Amino acid sequence: MRVSMQLSLLLSLASSASLVSAIPQHDHQAYKFRPASHSVTADTDSAVDIQQSIHRTPSTWTRLRDSIVESVWGPPQRGRGCEIGTKNQAASRAPATLQARYGEDVVLRFTIKTQDQMKALIDASNVLFLDVWGTHDEWVDIRLSRDVIPSLLGLLPASLQTSHVPLIRDLAQTIYESYPNTSPSSSPSHPSAGTRRFTPSASTSKVSSQSARNVFFQDYQPLSVLLPWMRLLVSMFSSHATLISVGTTAEGRDIPALRIGVRPKNNSQVPPRRKTIVIAGGAHAREWISVSTVSYVAYSFITGYGKTRSITKLLEQFDYVFIPTMNPDGYAYTFSTDRLWRKNRQETSLSFCPGIDLDRSWGFEWNGNSTLSNPCSESYAGDQPFEAIEASHIASWARKEVADNNAHFVAFLDLHSYSQQILYPYGHSCGHLPANLENLEELGAGLAKAIRRSSRETYDVKAACRGIVAASGAKSDESSTLESTAGSALDYFYHDLDVRYSYQIKLRDRGSYGFLLPKEHIVPTGKEIFRATLTMGKFLMSPHILGEDGSEQHNWGNLDLEDDDDEDENDPVAPSTHETLLESQFALSSESDEQNEEIDYE
């Protein structure tokens, strides 16, 4: 009887429309930005729906409602993972420091259909100094503060005011979840110098047997872990791997690289020119997946030598130089201070806006005029070519390798994120066509096929200039770009260093996470690029591609680009005895601090 009366009271209260309309439905009240002339289409969101946390004292009605519900069904069960606002959830929330920096930021995706829309978005982005995350033929992702959304929409035509959707609503929380696991003694707060120590995820208690094989790749690793790991790796495989430095950063760090290859031991004659392939990542500091992927491919080649025919053949024919991060200063800064930092840490004319975009500072077709007066721009190219110290040093190293060490650079892979694209030269202009365009397109298609066979992921293949324009049928020379790509490493290696097979690969994903790709994607991304690297190597081994005369004519049909090693298909980093020892030593030695770590270079 008592229960029946309480239910009747509850239903009676709920039936009052005026009262129910005032009830807060949940703790996180949503608010929406709508353009003045709002229209709903099937292809776009009706509005940008952004969640905003509002903490308030429960009203009298709320307390009465909860009291009735609890008296009928009992208090809610805690610790089942289904309630909102529990202590466990509160403990996993982003700390105040992250909330203060990113708490009001979101990432929006705009669908671009016409050239006029692209131009309008360019102009609005420049006016508001927005952070453009990613671009594709049909969309542009932009990070901005919630309170800037009305201003942006006000600058856009009506067609763009409704052609956008939110990709990341809670940026602070997503950033917090992207950081590596901490040791049990670490502070759970946002990392800062002296307060948070990162260790590899070997400390994670629950990992699968497969994951346990490769503990280094179960999380994103900071520079203080990456450097000791590289040194330990070459100490275990010194027969074909060495640690070198390809330059120095603005803050005085070395730019470490792994040189892998097996050179002929015939000292009676001058060795022939050594064909060399460079695979680099981390030019943009926040693109962590590129650093992990370069490391993964390097590890797979080092540990695969002597175990698989394909890797053994490649290391006998080529030297591979793996540069996990071309921007160590910026990479370290993303762990200590700002997860979304892009540029290097070099001083500029404005003390409060440090940093130069490494991928806009190279000498070929440098054009920094558009950002010359704005060092705060994310794409600031410096005041002159090669002003970015890291780009200048890496270019000097490459030229010295050619002049003094008889190196012949035959391929260059520059890994970035995100959008899943394989881009070939040129980036600065679609009106400047590479001489071996057909070869670049065919090898690019081969790389995309290798990735698709490995993981079923689709990578688009196109010229770098088209990777950043709105494909609306406009002529190439009339297309507007959201950012200048002049002065890129891709164009410099291809044109000035004559590296005929140069590509920029934008890794996963297509925007669901952007630069904050979860750690679960590290190994799958590494595997698919590993497969693509094998395909490139087999392509370059053909005498039709790289003959002694430098001819680049080829017969693609005669090339077997599929790997014939079964062990390669299963697990490119399945551990041997040496690798198991490597992992155990890495787990014991990874507590060393970056500032106290001395790296012995070749």
N, C-alpha and C positions, 0 to 999 in steps of 0.2 A: 504494500500500500504506500509506504514511504517512498519507495523508488518510483512508483507510478506518479505520485504527486510531484516529485522533483523533475521527472521527465516532462510532465505537463507544463510545469513552470518554465522549463528551458525552452520548450517549443513555443510557448506563448510569447516569451521574450523575443525569440528569433523571428517570430512572424511579424513583428513591428518593423515596417520598412524604414521608417525614419530613424529608429534606433540602430538597426543593423547597418545602415549606411555610414554611421559614425564609428563603427567598430574597426580598430586596426587589425587587419587580417593576419599580419605576421610582423616580426621584428624588423624586417628589412623592407622599408617602404620604397616602392619604385617611383621614379619620376621620369617623365619623357620630354624630350625636346622635339617639338613639331615645327616645321616651317609654316609660315603664315598661310601659304596656299598648299595645304596638304592633300595629297591624293594617294590612294592605295592602289598598287599594281600587283600583278601576280608575280612579277620578277623581283620586287624589292620589298624591303621591310616597310611597314607602315610608318615607323618612327624609330628613332634610336632609343632603345629601352635600356637604361643604365641603372644598376642597383646602387642605392645610396643607403648606408647604415645610419639609422636614426635611433638613438638611445633615449628612452623616455620612461618616466614612472608610470606603471600600469594604472589605467583609469579605474574608477569605481566599478563600471560595467565589466571590465576585464577581470577584476578580482572576483566579482560575483559569478561570472561565467565559469572561471576556472574552478571556483569552489564547488559549484554544482556538478561540473563534469567529473571532478576528482571524487566527490562523494558517491557518485553513481558507479563509475568505472575504476576508481582507485587512482592513486598518483601515477604519473608516467614512469615507465621503467627506465633507469639510467644505465649507461654503459653498453647499450645495445647497438649503438651506431645509427639510430634512426631519429634521435631527437635533435632539436636545434638549440644551439647556445649552451652546450654542455661544457664542463671544465676541460675535457679532452680537446674539444674544438677550440676553446679559447686559448689553450696552450699552443696550438698549432697555427694560430693566426699570425700574420705578419707583424713584427714588432713596430714600435712607434717610429723608429728612425726610417723604416721603409714606408710606413704610412705617410709620414711627413713629406717624403720625396716624391712618391708615386701614387699616393692614395687617391688623388683626384684625376689621375690619368686613365685614358681608355685608348683602345686601338680600333679604328674604323676602317672598313673596306668600301671604297667607292668603285662602282661599276662604270667603266668608260666606254662609250659607244661612238662618240664623234670627236673630230679634231677640235671643235669649239669647246667641248667639255674638258678636254685635256688642257687646252690653253687657259681656261678659266680656273681649273684646279691648280695649275702652275702659278698663276698670278696670285691666287689666294694664299697658297702655301708660302710664297715668298714674302707677302705682306705680313703674315702672321708668324713667320719663322718656325714653321712646323717641322717635325721630325718624320721624314718619309721613310717608312720601314722597308717596303717592298713594292716593286712594280712588275706588271705583266702586260701582255697585249690587251687584256680586257679589264684589269683592275689595278687599283693603287691602294696600299695600306698606309695609313697615317696615324701616328700617335699624337695625342693632344689632350689638354685638360678639359674636363667637363664644361667648365665655364667659358671655354673658347668655342665650343660647338655652335652656339647661336651666331657668333661672329663669323665663323667659317661659312655656315649655311647662308648667312646674309650676303656673302660675297659671291655665292655660286648661283648659276641659273636655276630656274625651277626644276629642270630635268635632273639636276644633280642633287637637289635638296631631298629627294626621296629615293635616290639610287645608291643607298649606302646601308650597311649592316654593321653591328658591333662584332668584332672578333674577340677582343679581350675586355671584359667588363671590369674585372678586379685586377688591375695590373700589379699592384703591390703584392697581393697574395700569390699571383702567378710567378713573380720574380722570386719571392721567398722560397717557393717550392722548387725553384730551379737550382738553388745552391746545393752543393754536395752535402752528403751526410757528415755530421760532426762526430768527434770522439765523445765518449760518455762524459768526459770532464769539461767539454766545451760549453760555452755560454750559448743558450738557445736564441739569443738576440741576433740582430743583423750583424754580419761580420764587419769588424773594424780592426785596425792595426792593434795588435796586442790583446785583443779580446776573444778572437775566434781562431782556432787552429784547425785546418782542414787535414783530414787523413783519407787515404783511399778507402773505398767501400768494402775492403776486406773485413772491416769490423762489423758489417751488417750480418746479423745472426741468421736471417732466413734468405738463403740464395739457393738456386737450383744447382744441380751437379754441373750443368753446362756453364752457368754463370761463374761457379767457383773456379773454373779453369782460367778465367780472364778477369781477375778482380780489378785490375787497373781500369778496365773499360766498363765497369758497372756504374760509374759516376763520372762527372766532369772533374778533372783534376787541375788544381791551381799550379802556378809556376813553381812553387816551392816543392811540389811533388813531381812535376813533369821533369825537371832537370835531373834530380837523383835517379829517376827511372831511366832516363836516356843513358846516363853514365853506367848504370848497372847493366843495362842491356848490352852495351858494347863490350863491357868487361867479360860477359858470358859468351859473346860471339865475336871475338876479336879477329878471327880469321877473315871475316868479310864485312865487318862493320867498324866504322870509326866515328868519333865525335869531333865535329869541326865547328868553327865560328865563322859566320858569313858577314859579320859586321858588329857594330856597337850601337846601342840605342841612345836616345837623347838624355836619358838618366844614367847612362854608363853601364847598362847591362849588356852582356854578350847576346847575340842572336844565334842560338845553337842550332845545329843541323846534324843529321845522320847521313853519312856517306856510306853506301852499301854497294859492293861489287867485288868480283874476283878477277884480278888482273893477271895476265900471263906472266910467268916467272922466267922469262927469257931475257937475260941481261946482255946477251951478245949483240943485240941490235936495238936501235931506237924503237920504242914501242909505237904502234900506230896511234892515230888520233882516237881518243877514247870517247865513244858516243855516250852522252850524258843526258839524263832525264831529270828535271827538277819538278818536285811536287811540293807546293807550299800552301799554307793556310794562315788564318789569324791576322790578315792585314787589317781587318776591322775587328776591334777588340771584343765586341759583344757577340761575335759569331763563334761561340764556343764549339759548336758541332764541327766546324772546319778544323780546329786544333785536334780534337779527338779523332777525326777521320784520318788526317795525315799520320797521326801516331799509330792508328790501327793498321793502316796499309804498310807502314814501315815495319811494324812488329811482325806482320804476316810474311813479309819478304825475308826479314832476318831469320825468323824461326823456320821458314819453309825451305831455306837453302839446303840441298842435300836430301830432302825428304820428298819433294815433288819435282817432276821433270821440268814443268813449265817455269817455275821460279828459278831453278838451277840454270836452265838455259839462258834466261833473261839476265841473271847476274853475271854470267860469263860473257855476255855480249855488251852489256850496258853498265854504266855507273848510275845509281839512283841517289839523288840528294833530296832528302826529306827535311823541310823546314816547318816544323809544327806551328810556330807562330812567328810571323815577320814583325810583330808588334808586341814584344814582351812587356814593355812598360804599360801599354794600354790594357793588355790581358790581365796583368797583376792588379791594375786599378779597378777592373770590373769585379774582382773578388773582394777587394778591400773597401771600396767606396761606392762606385756607381756601376751597377750591373749593365746598364745600357750605354756605357761609354763606347764611342766608335773610333775616334781618332787616336793618334799617338799622344804623348804627354809633353811635347815640345813647347817651349815658351813662344808666344806670339807678341804682336804689338799691343795687344790688350791682355794685361796680366790676369784678368778674371775670365778669359776665354782661351785657355791653352789648347794646343793640339792642331795637327795638320792631318788631313785625310791621306793616308799612304797610297791609296789607289787613285789619287788625282795628282800626285806629285812627280810622276816619272817624266822623263825628258821628251819623249816623242809626242808631238802635237799637244804639248802642255798648253792649257788655256785657263789660267786662274783669274782672268779679268772679272768673271761674273761674281766671284767671291772675294776679290782683292780687298774690298773695303769692309769685309765682314768676317773677321776671324772666329766669330761665334757660330758660323755656319757649319753644319755637320759635314759638308763637302768642301770645306776650306782647303784650297790647293797650295797655300803659301804665296809668297811674293814673287817667287821665281821657280823654274824647274829644279827638281831635286832638293828643294829646301828641307823636305822631310829627311832627317838624318838616316833613318833606317832604309828608305828607298835608295838614297845616294850610296850607302855602304854596300847594299846587296848588288846594285848595278856595278860598282867597282870590283867587287869580288868576282862577279860573272865575267867581266872583261879580263880580269887577271887570270882566271882559269883558262880562257881561250889563248891569251898571249903567252903565259908562262908554263902552264901545265898541259898544253896540247889537248884541251878539252874541245869537244864538238857537241854543243847543245842541240839536241834533235827534237825535244819535246818539253813542254812546260804546261803544268796543270796548276791553276790558281783556284783554290777551293774557297767558296764563300757560302753564305746562306742569305735568304732562302728563296724558294719558288720552283725548284727542280727544273733547271735549265742548263743546257750545255751550249755555251756561247763561244763562237770563234771570231777572229778579227774581221773587221775593225770595229772598235767601240766609239771612236770619236766622230765618225761620219759614215753613213750608209752609201755615200757617193764614192768612197774609196774602197775598191774591191781588192781582196788579197789575190796574189798571183796564182796560188794553188787552191782556189776556192772549191773546185770539185773534190779534190782530195780531202780537204777539211770537212766538207759536208758528209762525205762517205764515212770517214773515220768517226765523225760525230754521231752518225746514225748507228755505227757499230758499237760505240760506247753506250748509247741509249738502249740498244738491243740487249747488250750484256747485263745492264742494270735491270731491265724488264724481265729477263730470264732468271735473274737472281732473286728478285724480290717482288716482281709484278708492279713495281713503281714505274710511272711514266715520267720521263724527262724530255722536255722539248729541245729541239736542236735548231739554232738560228744564229744569225750574226749578232754580235754584242750590241750593235746600234739598235737592232730591232727588239732586243730584250727589254728596252725601257721606253718604247713608244706605244701609242695607242694604235692598234691595228684596225683602222676604220676604213681602209681602202685609200687613205691618203698616200700621195707619192712620198717616197723615202726622203727626198731632199726637202720636202715641205713639212715633215713630221716634227711635232714639238716633243721635246723630251722633258721629263720631270726633273732631271738632274744631268749635268754634263758628265760624260765619261772620258773626256779627253785627259791625257796624262796617265793612263792606266798601265799597270804592269803587263797586261795581256798585249796591248799594242806595242809596248816597248820591247818585250822579248821577241815578238814576231818580227818587227820591222828593224830595230836597231841591232839586235843580237842575231837576227836571221834564224830564229827558232821556228821552223816551218810548220810544226804541229803544236800550236799554242791554243789553249782553251781556258776559259773561266767556267767552272762548274758551280752552279748555285744548288746547294744540297737541300735536303728536306727542311720543312715540308712546304705545302702550298698556302700556308697562312693560318692554319688552325692555332698554332703556337708561335709562329714567327721566329724571333731570335731566342725564344725561351723553350726550345724543343726539349721535351722530357728525356731524362737519361735512358729510358727504355729504348730510345731510337739510336743510341750510340753504336751498338754492335750491328744492327741491321743496316744502318747507313754505311758503316765501315765495310761491311761485306759487299754491298753493291758497288762501292767505289773500288774495292779490291778487285772485283771481277772486271770492272771497266779498265783498270790499270793493266791487268793481264792481257786483255784484248788489245789495248794499245801497244803493248810490248810485242805481241805476236805479229801485229800489223807492221811494226817498224823493223822487225827482223827479216822481212821479205826483201830480197835483193832488188825487187822491182820498186821498192820505196826509197831505200837509202843505199844506193850503190856507191862505189868509190868515186864516181864522177859527180855525185850529188844529184843525180836524176831523181825526180819525184813521180815519174810515170809508173803506173801500177796496173796490175790485173787483179781486181778484187775477187773475182770468181775463183782464182787459184789459191786464195789464202784460206787456210783453215783457222777460223777465229774462235772455234769452240775448244775449250780445254779438254784434253783427253786424260787428265789425271783424276781418278775417282776421289782421291783424298782431298783434292782441292774443292770438290763440290760439297763435301760434307762439312768440314770445319777448317778454314784456313789457318786457324790458330790453335788446333788441337795440341795439347802439351806433350812434349817429350820430357825425358828426364831432366835435361838442361833447363827447359822452360819451367818445370815444376820447382826446381831449385831457384830459378830467377824470381818466381812469384813469392816464394817463401822469404827470400832475402829482401825483396821489395817491401813486403809487409813489415819486416823488422826494422828496415832502415828509413821508412818514409816519414818518420817524425822529425827529421832534420829540418832546420829552419833555413829559408831561402837566403837570408843575409849571411849565414855562416857556411853556406855550401860553396865549395870551390870546384869548378869543373875543369878537368884536364882535357885540353883540346889537342888535336893532332898537330 
